[in-house]
Amino acid sequence: MVCQRENRMNTPSRISQERIEKSVSVISSEFLNSLQYICESLSAELGARVLVKIETANPIRSFKGRGAELYMSKIPAGTEVVCASAGNFGQAMAYAARRRGIRVSVVAARNANPLKIERMKSLGADVILAGEDFDSARAHARLLSAERSARLVVDSLDIETVEGAGTIGLELSRLHQQLDVLLVALGNGAMFNGIAHVMKKFSPRTRMVAVGAEGASAMVDSWRAGQLIEHDHVSTIADGIATRTPIPEALQDMHGLVDEALLVSDENIIRGMKLLHRHVGVVAEPSAAVGVAAMLQKPKAFNGSLVGIIVCGGNLTSEQMQAWL
């Protein structure tokens, strides 16, 4: 089933470059200035100069700490916060809340990554399992927040999650040479929209490519159609970008930021994970390998270019490592 809604994409951007630049002063340092370099062996494998940015060498192994830190910096101690998460955002919220005296409840799907569930709990989150996928969990989180009179935070809707991720773009903009292409995973949109907003200002010649999974194409389908499109299910190993119900505001944020959108197969995602493990020496979860997957899926499109990819998360169970790496 596909549900279409009225096009509301042509509205002014709600993302602020000034706020992104100021956010650097409040985001905890362990999430900032992540490693970025050209990986020569991966470049030789893929036929392009590949710059990797590693967002997994931090306490939660994910870029989500940037947005969570920014959001929590504005929340008074003693507040109760509810969110939904496939795992990484929940970890980030719990980590940022713990040192500020804020209570966090995270709703995750019943089939969520068990490693991510345990890490959310270990960081102090109250984890509730509900629904068969992320979007069902998000609907339950909304109900839970109303029942508890708690503050609901929605990744990619609350602007701090977008602008916190935008600090990645600030760091990429300091490269000596502008990227020809930047491949960014597209889930609910926080990372892509935050980074792309900055890159359009500081590196306008860089082609911004949003990469989604073939089995979770709602955001890409919506962008291509110019209107919000929902699907009734998802089918991909890339749980971090498995969205079937786009957030209208996030879709609006994409307007003017996307130069191209690609969908990649699970097969190429696994190939990408293996290449990152072999050449970069990192454990990348499926959502973090879609940039490499895009280069595998359309190799001629990137030949000879300077291409940036972001390894945005690295939370895999031992069973997943055994099966995929």
N, C-alpha and C positions, 0 to 999 in steps of 0.2 A: 504493500500500500504506500502511495506517495501522497502527501498532503501539501498543498500549495497555499501560500498566503500572499497578501498584498505586498508589493515591492515598496520598502521604505528605506532603501539603501542610500538615496541621494540626500543625505543630511550632513551638516557640518561635523567634522571630527570632534570627538570628545576627548581625544588624547592630547596631552600637553607636553611639548618638548621641554618647556621650562620646569615642569614638575618632574619629568624624568631625570633631568640633570641635577635637580635638588635632592632627589631620592638617594643618590649615592651617599649622602651624609648620614642617612639613617639605617641603611641596610647593613647588616653585620658583615664584617670584612671577609669572613670565610666563604661568602658567596660571590664576592666581587673579584674582578681581574683574573678570571679563569684562564688557564693555559690556552694559547692559540698559536699554531705554527703550521708550516707546510710539511706534510708527511711525504717524504720522497718515495718510499717504497709503495705506499698506497697510490701515489700519483702515477708511478710507472704501471701499476696494475690497471688503473682506470683510464689512462690516456689523457689525463688533464692534470694541471697543477692543483692539488687538493689541500686546502687549508682546513685543519680540524680545530674546533673549539671544544674543549673538554669541560662539561658542566657536571661531572660526576665526582670530582675530587673534593667533596664537602660532606658535612655531617649527615645529609639525607640522600646523597648521590643523585641529585637532581637540580635543575635550574629553578624549581618552584620556590626555593628559599628566598629568592629575590623579591618576588611579589608578596609572599607571606610576611616577610619582614616589614615591608613597607606598609602593608595593611595593618599589622598588629601594632606598629609604632603609633597609630592614631587611636587605639582602643584603650579605654581606661582599665586599670587593674580591677579584678572582680567581675568583669563582664563575662557572660556566657555566650559562646559563639558556636554555631552549627554550620557544617558544610557537608557537601558530598564530594567523594573522591574515588578514583580508581586506585589510589594509594600514594602517589608522590605528593600531591597537593595536601592531602591529609597529614602526611609526615611533616611537611613544611609548616603547616599551621600549628601542629602540636609543638614543634621545635621552637617556633617563634613565640608561642603563647607561654610555654613553660617558664621562661625566665622573666615573664612580665606579670605572672599571677593571673592569667586568663584561662578560663575553663573552655575546653574544646570538645565537642562531640562530632564525630565523623560518621557519616552514613556511607557504607560501601555495598556494592552488590554482593549477593551471597556467593558468587563464583569469583570474587576478586582474588588477586594474587596473595597467597597466604603469607609470603614473606613481607609484603607491604602491610598487611593487616597486623602482623606481629610487631613490626617496627612502629606503626602508629600507636599501638598500645604501649610499647616500651617507652615512648616519648611522652606518655601521659594522657593520650586521647581516650575518650570513651568511644569505642567503636561499635556501631550498630550495623548489622548486616540485614539488608532489605532489598528486594527486587532482583530481577534476573540480569540487569545490566546497569551501566552508569546512569543512564537517563532515568530509569526507574528509581534508583537510589537518590537522584537529585530531587525527584518529586516527593519522596518520603522525607528528605531533609527539610523541604519547605513546610510540610505538615508538622514535623517535629519542632521546628523553630517556633511555629505559631502556638503549639501546645505548651511549650516551655517559656514563652515570651522571651526567647533568646534572639540574639542578632544572627541573621542568616547571611553568610558570605558565599557568593557564587563566583567561582573561578571564571575569568574572562568577561563577566558582567561587572563586578566591582572593579573600578578603573585602576586601583592600586595593583591588582594582579597583572594588568597589562603594562602599566608604566614601570613596575619593578622589572619585568622581563625586558623592557626597553633598554635597560642599562647594558644588556648584552650588545645591543647595537652601538652604544657609545664606545665600548671597548673595540668592536670591530672597525669602527670609523677611524680609529687611531692607527690602522695599518699603514705602512709606507706606500703600498700600492692598492688602489681600489680593486675590489673583487669584480670580476666580470659577472658572476652569478652567485647568489646566496640561496641555498636550498634549506628551507625551514619546515619542520613538521607542523601540520595543521590539524589540531584537534578541535577544541572549543575556540581557539583563536588568540589566546592571551600572548603566547610567545611570538607568533608570526606578526600580529598587529603591532605589538610594542617595538619589536626590532625593525620592522619595515618602516614604521613612522620615522625612526631615527635615520635609517639608511637613505630614505628619500631626501632627507635634508642634507646629510653630510657625504653621501656617496650616490648621487643621483644616477650615475651611469650603471650601477649594479642592478642586474636583472633579478627581481625578487620572485622566487618560485615557491609557491605553497605546495607541500607534498602531503597527500593523504593516502589512506589505505583503500584498496579496491573494495574491500568488504565493509567499509564505513565511509561512504562517499557523500554524506549529506551536506557537509560544508562546501566541498568542491562543487557538487551539483547545484547548490544554492547560488554560489558565486557565478557559475557559468550561466545559470538561468536568469540571474538578476532578481530573484525572489526567493523567499524562504521555502525550502523543500525539506520535509521530514520523511524518514523511512521507518518501517515498523520493526526492523531488526538490524543487527550488525553481525558480521562474521569475519573476524580478523584476529590474529595473535597480538596485534598492536593495541593492547588495552588502553594505553595512555592517550590514544587519539580516536578511540572507538565511540564516536558521537553519532547518534541517529536523529537527535532533535536540536538543531542549531539554536544558539541564543541570538535573537534578532539584533541586539545592540552590537554583538561581536561581528555579525555579518555586515552591519553598517560600517563598523570600523575598517573592514577590508576594502571599502570603496576607495579606489585610487592608489592602493598600496600593492596590489597583486599584478605582476606582469604576466604570470603564467601559473597554471595549477596542473599538477600531475597526480595520478593515482598509481600506486605501486602494488604489486602482488606480494602475498605472504612469502612465496618462494624467493623473490628477490630481497625481501626484508631479511630472511634468514641468511642468504648469501652475504648481505651487507654486514650483518652482525659478525659473521665469521671473518670477513676481511678486516673489520675494525679490531677484532681480537688479535688477529695475526699480525697486522701491520702497525697498529697504534698501541696494542697492549692493554686495551680497556675492555671491560664487560659492558656492552651496550644492550639495553632492553630493546624490544622491537621498535617502539616509537622513536628511539634515538638513532636507528639505523636507516630511516627512510630516505635520508639524503643520499647515502651510498646506493640504496635500492633504486633511486631515481636515475642515478648515473648508469647503473646496470641495465635498467629498463630502456633507457634512451641514450645509449653510449655515444652515438654520433653527434648528439645535440651539444655535448660538452667538450668535444675533442679540442685540445690545445688551449682551453680557457683556464682562468684562475677561478676555481670554484670553492666556495665556503660551505662547510657542513657543520652542524652543531650536534654533538653527542650530548643529548639533553637529559638522559636518565640512565641509570645502571643498576636497577633493582631486579634481579632474577633469582628465582629459587635454584637450589642445587640441581633439581630435576630438570629445570629449563636449561641450565647451563649444559648439562649432560646431553640433552636432546638437540640443542640448537648450536652449541659451540664446538 
